[in-house]
Amino acid sequence: MAQRRMTPAHGFFYTIVMIGAASCMAAAQAEPASKNPPGSTRHSDPRDSAGLKDEARQRRLRLFPPSTQPVLPEGATVRIGDWVYRAARANPADGVPWDLMVTPVEEKADRWQLGVAGQPLPPLEMGRRRVPGDVLRPGMAAPRGSAAVIEVPDVLWKQWFARDLADVVGVHFHEVVSEDKARILFSLHKVPPDSPDGRPPADYKGVSGSRIEATLLTPLAFHLDQTIVARVDPLKKELVESRTQHELAHAAVSQDVFLAVLHGPQDWNVEACTGRRTKLAYYWRREEIGRTWREFRGGREKAKAVRTTVVLVPPTRWSLMLPIPPDRVMQSQVDAFNESIVRVSQRFAEVDAAAQERFHGQHGAFEAAEGP
C-alpha cells in the first residue's frame, strides 16, 4: 500500500505583538529606523523575507504620531529590500481607514506569480523523466512547475528506505517549513463602534463584543517541500507511470491544504460576534531544491524536491470577533490568536493527515509490491 511520510515540522517564528486601544487602529512605525536610507537595497534573507535585518521584540505604539514626523504624500512608495511599500485607502467594510500594500520590486517581479483569492495553485506535473535512483546533481534543474519524481529500481528499494516502507510502491514526502519573521500589528476594536456622540448605536441588533485585527506589516514566507518517489517493477515497468500519478494526486491534496491553512478558519458571524475571517494577499513561485528526508537513504543524501513558496504580503489581515467587551479581552486570547496565525507547520501536519486519509477513503490505497 502506498504510504506518505512527513518529517517533523521545524518552523521558527518571531512575532511582534502590538496592542492598540479599543476602537482605534494603531498606525506607527513597527521597527526603529535603520541606518540604511529607505530607498537603499538590502539583500534578501530566507530568515527575513522583508530584508529589515532586525531583532523581533515587543514595542509600544503611539496611536497618534508626533507632528514633527515626516509624512509621505498619498501614493508615494518606499523600497525596502526586494519589496515596495505604499499606502492605499481601505474598503470601509474592512473596518480600517488605510491598507498597507506591498509588491515585488520591478526587476524581480517576474520571479513571482500573484495569488488569486479562492483559486488553487496550478497542480504539479511530472515533467521530464528522471533516471532510476536520481539524486541531486548540480545543474539539473526541473522545468518550471514540474514535480521532482525519483524512480527507484526494485533491487534498491529495500536498501534505500526504512523497514516500514519496504513493501510500498510509492511515497509522497512533504513538509511545510519556515524560518521567517512575522511582524504583525494587533489592534483591539469595540463591536459595534460607538457613534460620534460616544454612545453605542441605538439600532444595533447583534451581540456586542470585541474585534481583534492582526495586520501583516512585512512579507512573510512559507514553503511547501514535496518529493515523489516511485518504485520500478522489473517485470511491469509500465506501472511506474500510474504509481507516480497516484502520488501526484496526494501532492495536489497537500497543496490545497497548504493554502487552506494559511487562510485559517472562515466562520465570521457578525450577529453573534464570533468567528474569524481572513483577507489574504500573496505571491508564489516554485523551484527545485535539494533536501534530505529522514526515510530516504537514511537522510544522508539530498533528494530532488519541488519547493512551493507562498509569501504573504500586506494588506493581509486576520480578524477575530469575541462576544466580550474590549476591557475583558485577555493577553492569552491575543497570544492564542497569534499562535494560530504563525504556527502553520503544526496546523498543516494535522489537517493534511486527515485530508490524505479522506483521499484514500475516496480513491483507495495503491497496490502493494508483489513478492516476499
N, C-alpha and C positions, 0 to 999 in steps of 0.2 A: 504494500500500500504506500502510495506517495505520502511523504511527510514534509512538514515545514519546520524549520528550526529558527529560533530568534535568539540572538545573544542578548545579554542583559543591557538595558539602556544605560547610557552613561552621560546624559546631558548635564551640563553645569550652567547655572543661571545666576546672574547678579542683577537684582532688581531694585530700582529706586522707587520708594513709595512716598508720595507727597499728598497730603490731605488738604483740600480746600474747605472753606467754611460752608455751612449749609446754604443752599440756593445760590451759590457763587461758583463760577468756573475760574479756577486759578490760572493765570496766564503770566508766566515769567520764565526767565532763562533756567533751563533744567540743570545746567552744569556751569561752573565758573569759566570765564573766558580763557581760551587757550592763548599761548604766546604766538601761535601762527595766526595770521590775519584770516578773516572769513573766506576770502577768495582763494586761499592757498590750497595746494593739492596735497593730500595725505595718501599714503599707500594703504590699500585695503588690508585688513587683518581678519582671518577666519574667526577669531575670537571677539571681534568687534566690527561688525559689518558697517557701522556708521563711521568708522575711522576717527573717532574722537580721542582715543588713546588716553582715557582717564580711568579712575577707580570708581566703582559703584559705591554709593553711600546714600543715606537719607539727608534731605535738605529741607529746611523750612522755606516757604514761599511767601513773598509779599503779594497780596491779592491785587494791589494797585502799584504799578511801577513808579519810581520817583520821577518827577518832572524833568530831571536832568538827563534821564536815559534817552539815548538817540532812538528815533522811531523811523523805520524804513517806510517808504511810500507803498501804498497798496499795489500789489503786482510785482514788487521787487523780489529778486531771488538772491539766495546765498548758497554758495557751493561749499560743501564740507565733504572731504574725501571724494568718493565716486558718486555723490548724490547732490541733487539740487533741491533746496527748500524754498517754499513760498507759502503765503497765507491766502486763503480764499474765504469768502463769506459762506457760511454753512446754511443748510436747509433748516428753517425754523423747526421742523418736525424732529430734528436731531437733538434739540434741547441745548445747543451751544451756539454762540454767535459766529465763531470762526473755526475753520478747519486748517490744520497744517497739512500741506501737500508735499510729497517727496517723489521725485522721479530720478532715473539714472542720468548721469551726465551724458551729453550728446555723443561724445566719442566712444562711449561704451554701451550706448542704448541697444545696439544690435546684438549684444550678448544676452539680452533678456527678452522674455515674452510677457506681455501684460496679461495677468489673470483676469478672468471674467467671472463675476459672482454667479453662483448657481450652475456653472458649467464645469464638467470634469476635465482633467488634463488629458491630452491625447494618450492612447494606450501605448505600451511598449510593443516593439516589433522585433522579430527575431534578428533581422539584419543579415549580414553575411555569416556563413557557417564557420565555426572555429575548428581548428584541428583538434583531434582527440586529446583530452587532458590538457587543454591550453591553459596556461597560467600567464600572469602579466609579463609582457616583454616590452621594452622601450619602443615607442614609435608606432604601436599597434592600436591606434585609436579607432573606435567603432563609429559607423555612420551616425549622424545626429539622430537621437531618439530611438536607436536600436537597443536591443537587450543584450547583456553580456551572457551568452549561453555557452556553457562549458560542457563538452561531451566527453564522458569518461568511459573507456573500454571496460567491459565486464571484468576482465582479469585484474584491473587496477582498483576497482571499486572498493573491495573489502580492505585493501591496503590503505586507501586514502581517507576512509570515513570511519567514524566511531561505530562501535558494535551495534548500537540501536538503529543505525542506518544501513546495516549490511544487506538487508533484504529489500530495500526500497528501490524504485526505478527513477525517481526524480526528486529534487529538493529545491525549494524556493527559500533562499536565505534573504532576510530583510531586517532592517533596523532603522529607527529614527534617531538621529544624533544631532546635537547642537552644543557648542561651547560659546555661543554668542552672549552678549549683554543685552538685557531687556531694560529699556528706560521707559517707564510708564508713569504717567501723571494720573493720580486718583483724585477725584473730586466728589464731594457729597452734596446732594441736592434734595430739597424738600418736595414731596409729592402730595397734593398739587402745589405749584409755586404760589406764593402769596400774590394778591392783587396789588396794584400800585399804592393802595391805602394801607398796606401791611397786613391785611386780613386774608384768610383763605377765601377762594371764590365761592359765592353762595350757591351756585348752580352745579357744583361738582358732586357727582353721584357715586363715584368709585370709593375704594378704600384708601385712606390717607397713609402715607408712609415716607420712604426714602428711596432715592435712586443713586447708585454709585456708578460713576463713569470712569472707565480705565482707558485713557487715551495714549496710544503709542506715540512716542516722541521721535524715535530714530529707527532706521531699518533693523529688522530682527530676522535672522536666517535660521531655517530648519532644513535638515537633509534627510531624505529617504534613500537609503542604500539598498540595492537589490541585486542578487546574483542567482542565476538559474543554472542548475546542473542536471543533465540528463544522462541516463545510463544507456550505453550502446550494447544491445543484444547481439552476440556474434552470429546467431542464426537468423535473426529477424531485425536487420539493421534499419529497416524502414520504420520501426516502432519509435525510433528516437524523435521523429517529427511530431507524432501525436503526444509523446511524453513531454516534449518541450511546450507544445501548445497548452497542455493541461497546466503546467507550471506558470505560463504566461497569464492564464486566467486568474490564478492566485495572485500574481503580481498586480493585476488590474484591481482586484479587491483591495489590496493593501494601499494602492494609490488613492482609491476613493475614500478609504478610512482616514488616510493622512489628511486630506482636505477637510473632511468632516470634523476631525478632532481639532484642527486649527480654528474652525468656525465655533466649536463649542455648542452647548445646548441652545435651542431656539424655541423657547416656550414663554415668550413675552405675554403677559396678561395685565393690561392696563387697569381694568376694573378691579381685579383682585390685588393689584400692586405686588405682583410676584413674577418670577421668571427672568430669563436672560434673552438678550439679542446681541447680534454682532454686525458691525459694519466692517467688512474685510476688504482691504486693498492689498494687492500683492503682485510681485513679478516672479517668474520662474524660469528655470533652464535645466537642461540635462547635460551630463558629461560622463565620460568613462574614467573611472579611478581604479586604483589597485588597493585592496584592503584584505585583511585576514578575517576568516570566520573560524571560530573555535572548532567546529565539527569537520572542517575541510582541511585535510592533510595536517591535522593536529594543530592548526593555527600557525604553522611555520611558514607557509607560502602565501604570498599575496595573490588573490584571485581577481579576475576582472569583475567589476561591479558597475552598474549604472546608478549614478547619484542624481536624484531629482531634488533640486534646491528650490525652496519657496522662501522668498524674502518678503515678510510683511512690512508694509510701509505706512506712514501716516497718509490719509486720515483713518487708519484702522482704529476702531473703538469697540470695547466690550462694555455692555451695560447690564446692571443687575438691579432689580427692584426688591425691596423688603417692606413688609407691611408693619413697620415700626417707625416711630419718629426719628429724625436725624440724631437727636441727643441720646438715643439709646443704641445707636449703631456701635458695635464693639470693634476694637482693633483686630480681634481674632477673626471677625467676619470679613474684614478687608483683606487680611492675610490669606484666608481661605480662598477668596475670590482671585487674589493674585496667584496663588499656587495653581489654581485650576487653569489659568491662562498660560503660565510659563512651563509647567511640568508636562510638556507634550509627549515626551518619550514614554513615560509611565502610562499615561492615558491611552496612547496608541497601542501599546502592548496588550492592554486589557480588551479594548474594543476590537482590535484586529483578530485576536484569538477567537472571539465569539463569531466574528464575521466569517472566518475561514471554516469554522465548524458548520455554519449555516450553508456555506458553499458546498461542502461535502454532502450535507444532507439533501441538497437540491440536485447536485450533479454526480454524486457518488465519488468514492475514492478510486484512484487509479489502480491498475493491476499491480500485483507484486511480482518480483522477479521469479522466474521458474528455476527449478533445480534445488539442490541441497543448500 
